[in-house]
Amino acid sequence: METHLADWIKGSTAGAEAEAILRSCVHCGFCNATCPTYQLRGDELDGPRGRIYQIKQMLEGEATGESTRLHLDRCLTCMNCETTCPSGVQYGRLVDIGRAVIEQRMPRSPAQRTGRRLLRFALTQRWLFDPAVRIGRALRAMLPASLRARLPPLRAAGAVPQRTHDRKVLLLNGCVQPALMPAIDAATARVLDALQIEALIAPRSGCCGAIDHHLAATDAAKAAARRNIDAWWPYVEAGAEAIVINASGCAAVVKDYAHLFANDPQHALKAARVSALTRDLAEFLAPSVPALAASLAALPAARRTRVAFHPPCTLQHTQKLRGVTESLLAALGVELVPVADAHLCCGSAGTYSLLQPELSQQLRTNKLEALRRGQPDLILSANIGCLAHLETGSNVPVRHWIEWIDSCLADPALSDPAR
């Protein structure tokens, strides 16, 4: 695609990256075939090809209006288009640049800026979010239906292992997940412990920066990432073998720290090392399947579960880990039922479900219909956002896949009394 950037961005780092991406696009439109918002709306401007053209016009200096912002806001950033694209267009990078530029050159109204700032603050500050969730659960019956629908019931976390092991990994000290679904982190630690791996959490670490990133707050996202890099670095130097993340959206962002700090002389090398050490939980556990399978070999036939697996977009499209979790589960005895259109987004997409509720609900309805069609006993997924989004609309239990493995290992017939 021929491109002539405006003087105000030409020659900058963002401009050079955007120009290279725009020139790689041949405008074929294959991306629209798998774009969730294009499928719902049938509007070229709500598909990747149309958004690419709008970003191109903006970066070339043409007048930008609220229509451009609206169509960029409607993008889920699910990266389905990147999986489909025959030309390898890095759409995600381009839309990040486009969103940052429009925020700078055409600021939102004061009310919108305040609302988005409060949303970022409320979700990323544990000292505020955790008690808010506890109060919400205590007063659940009194909450408006709209809020009640966003608050999944609490599942007890259970005991966290206290044993030490020679093999050590870092877990993310997340923002939303510990309050909404503490059982996920506890289950992760127990499964790792069963494999003689010690799970560590750096106290000074926190939110990965994804929520700030979703809302085009680049400086805040970098601050969160910088804090994590600094908090993890002593553990990295001490020999932690990996940073293992059980929320695919967070894993995708941490793996991108190297790109985020590529031009930062103080953190570039550390960020690259952190990204290189980061593993999605399924990716990390895949080599341990034989050991887990041996532990589950005596699993009663009645516990062989029919499962519909929802692969989050950040797992299959961003991290490119398609089929890894499914293969792991199948090797451990799960009966996977087929799910139509498994490549499509469920509509959670970080803060998307809060900011674009109509489109988000349509996508969730379609996704749950596809997941339930095979009459599964259980729906499993791999990201806190997807789990919370699907669970509050499903009559079939929705769990993280590591919770299923943990529940099997905890079966009295299988458990090791010495553990």
Summary of the structure (lengths in Angstrom):
residues: 419
radius of gyration: 21.6
end to end distance: 60.8
largest distance: 69.7
contacts: 1362
relative contact order: 0.10
helix: 56%
strand: 7%
